[in-house]
Amino acid sequence: MARKIGWLTFTLAGIALVAAVAFLVVRAHGPQAPAILIVSTCRESVPAIQRVGSGNVAASSRIYFDIPAGNFTIHSGTPDMVIGTYHSIALRGSSTNLEIGYGALNLDRELSAAFPVFSTHREERDVRTPGGRVIGKDRWGFLKSGERWRIVRFSGGDEIGYRPVGTKEAGLFDQVVNSACVMPTTSSTK
């Protein structure tokens, strides 16, 4: 009898161990959170990178993003009744895009209302400078399909975001989002 209980205990412990390892493997390969966004002063631009911003001339400092030319195409324009420039950053070979602008983006209503409601996980984090000053909010989440969406709103009115996309596309878009840098305007440096 003691031998049967020993084997039963050993078997149950083995099953629990396998289940725990399987859970950790699935969790490790599941949807990943974007990196925490820390916005520094812009460095000198490098070749094959195009730097774009919303063109918000009213802000004391402007937010810019570095776009690798090989992965993306950039379509820019100035919308009616809105300050600044709007950019649609399309991923080459895909129908997905990232939006940059001042004020409400085309996808703003979806990202503010619909996607958070239908997400299995969502978070909001502060966007900070290296010194710890809060300069915006970073909202993101996952749909049941595993697709991730994200929108970042900066205190000066600049916004960047994308609709739900797969892991690979989200990673490429996050590289652009995480390249955010601040370039002080000439009036703010006087």
C-alpha positions as CSV (number, residue, x, y, z in Angstrom):
1,M,0.0,0.0,0.0
2,A,2.8,2.4,0.9
3,R,4.5,1.6,-2.4
4,K,1.3,2.5,-4.3
5,I,1.0,5.8,-2.5
6,G,4.7,6.5,-3.2
7,W,4.3,5.9,-7.0
8,L,1.0,7.9,-7.0
9,T,2.8,10.8,-5.3
10,F,5.7,10.6,-7.7
11,T,3.4,10.5,-10.7
12,L,1.4,13.5,-9.5
13,A,4.5,15.5,-8.8
14,G,5.8,14.6,-12.3
15,I,2.5,15.7,-13.9
16,A,2.6,19.0,-11.9
17,L,6.2,19.6,-13.0
18,V,5.4,19.0,-16.7
19,A,2.3,21.3,-16.5
20,A,4.3,24.0,-14.8
21,V,7.1,23.9,-17.5
22,A,4.5,23.9,-20.2
23,F,2.8,26.9,-18.7
24,L,6.1,28.8,-18.5
25,V,7.0,27.9,-22.1
26,V,3.6,29.0,-23.4
27,R,3.8,32.2,-21.4
28,A,7.3,33.0,-22.6
29,H,6.2,32.7,-26.2
30,G,2.9,34.5,-25.7
31,P,2.3,38.2,-26.4
32,Q,5.0,40.4,-25.0
33,A,4.7,43.9,-23.6
34,P,6.4,46.7,-25.4
35,A,9.5,48.2,-23.7
36,I,9.0,51.1,-21.3
37,L,9.3,54.3,-23.1
38,I,11.9,56.8,-21.9
39,V,12.3,59.9,-24.1
40,S,15.7,61.6,-24.3
41,T,17.0,64.5,-26.3
42,C,17.4,63.7,-30.0
43,R,20.9,62.7,-31.1
44,E,22.4,63.5,-34.5
45,S,20.5,61.7,-37.3
46,V,22.2,58.8,-39.2
47,P,22.0,57.8,-42.9
48,A,19.1,55.5,-43.9
49,I,17.0,56.9,-41.1
50,Q,14.4,59.5,-41.7
51,R,13.4,61.6,-38.7
52,V,9.7,62.7,-38.6
53,G,7.6,64.6,-36.1
54,S,4.1,66.0,-35.9
55,G,5.3,69.5,-36.8
56,N,3.5,70.9,-33.7
57,V,4.9,74.4,-33.7
58,A,3.0,75.5,-30.6
59,A,4.9,73.1,-28.3
60,S,8.0,74.2,-26.3
61,S,9.7,71.0,-27.5
62,R,8.9,68.7,-30.3
63,I,8.7,64.9,-30.3
64,Y,10.5,63.1,-33.2
65,F,10.7,59.5,-34.3
66,D,13.4,57.7,-36.4
67,I,12.1,55.7,-39.3
68,P,14.4,53.1,-40.9
69,A,14.0,53.6,-44.6
70,G,14.4,49.9,-45.5
71,N,11.4,48.7,-43.5
72,F,8.9,51.5,-44.0
73,T,7.4,53.9,-46.5
74,I,6.2,57.3,-45.2
75,H,3.2,59.2,-46.4
76,S,2.9,62.7,-45.0
77,G,0.3,65.5,-45.3
78,T,-1.2,68.4,-43.5
79,P,-4.8,67.8,-42.5
80,D,-7.5,70.5,-42.6
81,M,-8.1,72.3,-39.3
82,V,-5.3,70.5,-37.5
83,I,-2.0,71.9,-36.4
84,G,1.1,70.1,-37.7
85,T,1.8,67.3,-40.0
86,Y,0.2,63.8,-40.1
87,H,2.3,60.8,-41.1
88,S,1.2,57.3,-42.1
89,I,4.1,55.0,-41.8
90,A,3.4,51.8,-43.8
91,L,5.3,48.6,-43.2
92,R,6.7,47.4,-46.6
93,G,5.0,44.3,-47.8
94,S,2.1,44.7,-45.4
95,S,-1.2,46.6,-45.2
96,T,-0.5,47.7,-41.6
97,N,0.5,51.2,-40.7
98,L,1.7,53.4,-37.8
99,E,0.2,56.9,-37.4
100,I,2.0,60.0,-36.1
101,G,0.4,63.3,-35.7
102,Y,-0.7,66.2,-33.4
103,G,-4.1,65.8,-31.7
104,A,-6.5,63.0,-32.7
105,L,-5.1,60.4,-35.1
106,N,-7.4,58.6,-37.6
107,L,-7.4,55.5,-35.4
108,D,-7.9,57.5,-32.2
109,R,-11.5,56.5,-31.6
110,E,-10.8,52.8,-32.0
111,L,-7.7,52.9,-29.8
112,S,-9.5,54.9,-27.1
113,A,-12.7,53.0,-27.0
114,A,-13.0,49.8,-29.0
115,F,-9.7,48.0,-28.6
116,P,-9.4,48.4,-24.8
117,V,-12.9,46.9,-24.4
118,F,-12.1,43.8,-26.6
119,S,-8.6,43.3,-25.2
120,T,-7.7,40.3,-23.0
121,H,-5.0,42.4,-21.4
122,R,-4.4,46.2,-21.4
123,E,-2.1,48.6,-19.5
124,E,-1.3,52.3,-19.3
125,R,2.1,53.5,-18.3
126,D,3.7,56.9,-17.9
127,V,6.2,58.1,-20.5
128,R,9.1,59.7,-18.8
129,T,12.3,61.6,-19.5
130,P,15.6,60.1,-18.1
131,G,15.2,62.5,-15.2
132,G,11.8,61.0,-14.3
133,R,9.5,63.8,-15.5
134,V,6.2,62.5,-16.9
135,I,5.7,63.7,-20.5
136,G,2.9,61.4,-21.7
137,K,0.9,58.2,-21.4
138,D,1.5,54.9,-23.2
139,R,-1.6,52.6,-23.6
140,W,-1.4,49.2,-25.1
141,G,-3.1,45.8,-25.1
142,F,-3.7,42.4,-26.6
143,L,-6.7,41.1,-28.3
144,K,-7.8,37.4,-27.9
145,S,-6.1,36.7,-31.2
146,G,-2.7,37.7,-29.7
147,E,-2.5,40.9,-31.8
148,R,-1.2,44.0,-30.0
149,W,-2.3,47.6,-30.4
150,R,-0.6,50.7,-28.9
151,I,-1.1,54.5,-28.6
152,V,1.2,57.0,-27.0
153,R,0.0,60.5,-26.2
154,F,2.5,63.1,-25.2
155,S,1.8,66.1,-23.0
156,G,2.3,68.6,-25.9
157,G,-0.4,66.9,-28.0
158,D,1.8,64.7,-30.2
159,E,0.5,61.1,-30.7
160,I,1.7,57.9,-32.2
161,G,-0.1,54.6,-32.5
162,Y,-1.1,51.5,-34.4
163,R,-4.1,49.2,-34.7
164,P,-3.9,45.6,-33.7
165,V,-1.1,43.8,-35.5
166,G,0.8,40.6,-35.2
167,T,3.9,40.1,-33.0
168,K,6.4,40.8,-35.9
169,E,4.7,44.0,-37.0
170,A,4.2,45.2,-33.4
171,G,8.0,44.7,-32.8
172,L,8.9,46.8,-35.9
173,F,6.4,49.5,-35.0
174,D,7.6,49.5,-31.4
175,Q,11.2,50.2,-32.7
176,V,9.8,53.5,-34.2
177,V,7.7,54.3,-31.1
178,N,10.7,53.7,-28.8
179,S,12.9,55.9,-31.0
180,A,11.0,58.9,-29.7
181,C,13.2,61.8,-28.8
182,V,12.7,65.5,-27.8
183,M,14.2,68.3,-29.8
184,P,13.8,71.6,-28.0
185,T,12.6,74.5,-30.2
186,T,14.8,77.5,-30.6
187,S,12.4,79.6,-28.5
188,S,12.6,77.2,-25.6
189,T,16.4,77.3,-25.6
190,K,16.6,81.1,-25.2
